Amino acid sequence: MGRYTDAVCRQCRREGEKLFLKGDRCYSEKCSVERRPYAPGVHGQGRRQKVSEYGIQLREKQKMRRTYGILEKQFRRYFEKAERQKGVTGENLFILIERRLDNIVYRLGFAASRKEARQLVTHGHFTINGKKANIPSMLLKVGDEIQVKEKSVSSAKFQELKEQAAYKTPPEWLSVNVENLNGSVLAYPTRDQIDTPVNEQLIVELYSR
């Protein structure tokens, strides 16, 4: 299956909560979850509420996939990599995905949403340690420096993002210089520093079946 191209608000409504896929719009009264708090489709309001244990685990996995914009096969590879690492598998999974370049661009405030961050990265607006970086799934390491390219800094888009980023606070494991539109990875995140509302243990249980 390819990248999801339908209205992203349908994904939030399907999961029954905000996944913040449209940036600032999700905080406004225009948010579709606020206006229509039921699943999409003609049977959305009449859908049965009872869900099996497997269904609960599946929905948690889908919620995480949709939040970060990751395809099924790619998500499975992240899980397998997390499983091979030392430590708690669920926490390892979260840390791996948080290290993605598109997520870090979003966390630094250089994009209004992860979807926009992927687009900006793909279009080559960023460098990592002075080298061109246009792969959204690239995993960053401690000490990596992210910089908006000099040619892009003066664009209307990044000037707008610069104003918005000034009012946002990045997570503790990242540092940002809004004036120069650059940032760096200070450390890998811990689970309590990740605010994504997902129960990763349910995902581990799903893949352990």
N, C-alpha and C positions, 0 to 999 in steps of 0.2 A: 504494500500500500504506500502511496506517495504522501507528500506533505499535505496536511489538512488546509483547504483553501476556502471553506465555507465560513459563515459568520462565527467569529470566535466566541461571541456571547452565548451561543448555543451550548458550547462546551461547559461554561460555568453553570448554566441552567441544568444541564444533564447531571452535573456533580452536586447540584443543590447548594453551592456556595461560591463566593467570589474567588477566582483564581488570578485576578488582577492581570488579565491578558491585554487590556487596552489602556494601561497606564492611568493617568489622572482621571479619565472618564469613569473608571471603576469606583472612584471616591465621590462621584457626583450623583445627583438625582436621576441622571440619564442611564445609570447602570441597569441592565435588563434583569438582573437577579432581584433588584429592589422592586422593579415594576411588574415582573412576572416570575414570582418565586416558585415555579413548577417546571417540570421537564418539558423540553420542546416537543412539538408534534401534536397531532389532533387528539391523541390519547394521554397527553402529558398530565392533565389535571386529574384524570381518572385512574392513573397507574397505581397498581397495588403497592403498598408500603413495605410489606414483609419481604425481606431479602435474606437469602441463604448465607452461610458463612463464606462460601466461595465467592458469592456476589459481593460481599463487603470487602473481601481482599482484592478482588478485581477492580472495584471502584477506586480503591486507594491507589492501586498501581496506575490506573488511568488518570487519576487526579494529578499524580506526580509527573507523569509523562506530558500531560497537557500544560501544566504549569511551566515546565522548562522547554516545551516544544521539541520533544525528542521522539523519534520514530521507534516502533516496537523492537526491531532487530538491534538497533543501537542501544536501546535501554537494556535489553537482555545482555548485551556485551558488557555494559557498565556493571550490571549485577554480578556477572561471572568474574569480572576483575576484582570487584569488592569482596567477593567470596574468597578469593585466593590471598587477599591481603591479611595481615595480622590485625586483630581487633574485632570489633562488633560489625558484622556484615552490613546491617542497616545504616549505621553511622558512616561506614566507609563509602557506601553508595551515595549518600547525601554529599559527602565531602568531594568525591570525584565529580559529581555533576555541578556543584558550586564552583569548581575550578575551571569550568568551561569559559572560553573567552567571551562569548556572547553574554553569559550570565554576569561576568565581572564587569563588562561594559555597562550593563544595566544597573548593577549594584553601585557603581561609581557615580551614577546619575548622568552618564553620557548618552542615554537613550531613555525614552519614556516607557518602553516595555521591552521584554526580551525579544519579541518579534521584530521590533524596530532595531534592536541591537544586532540581531542576526543579519538584517539587511545592510546596516551600516558597515559591519565587519566584512561581509561579502563584497561590498563595493570598494573595499580597500581604503577606508578612512583612518585606519589605526596602524600603529607599529608596535612591536614588542621588542624591547631592548634595541631599538633603532632599526629593526628589520621589518619589512612589510609582513603583515599578518592578515590574511583574508579567509581563514578557516574558522567558522564559529565554534566548532567542537574542540578546538585546540585546548589542551589542558595546561594551565599556567602553573608555575612553580614559585616557591618562596623567593623573593628578590626580583621577580620579573617586573619590568617597567612598561606601563601602557601609556601611549602618547597618541593624541589626535594628530594626524599628519599636518604639516605646516600649511599645505595648500587648502586643507579643509577647515582650518580654524576660523578663517575669515568669512566662511559661507554663512548665509542667513540661518540655515538649519542649526549649525553648531553655536551660533551666537544666541539663538533662542534656547537651546539646551543648556548653554552656559548659565543663563539667567535662572533657569529652573533648577539646575544642580546646586546653585548657591543656597537653596532652601532645603536641600536634602542632606541627610546624615548617612554616610557609608557605614557598613558594619565594621567592627573593631579590627578585623583581620586585614582590612584594606586601608590605604591612605590615599588621599586625593588632594590635588592642587587645582581648584576650579579655575583660577585665573589663567593658568597655563594649560588647562585641559589635559592633565596627565595624572597618573596614579600608579600605585605599586602594591604588590602582594606582600604583606608583612608576615603572614603566617597562614597555615591552613586553618579553615574554620573548625570550631568545635560544634557539637550538635546543639548546644544551648545558644549558639550565636546565629543559628539558621532559623528564620521565622516562618518558613514554609509550613502550613498546617497539614502535615501528612504524617500518618502513623507508619513509619517504615517497617516496623515489625510485622505488620500485616502483609507487606510485600514480600518479606523474607519467607513467611509462612506459605504464601501463594506459590512461590518458586520452589519450595521444598516439598510440594505435593508429589 
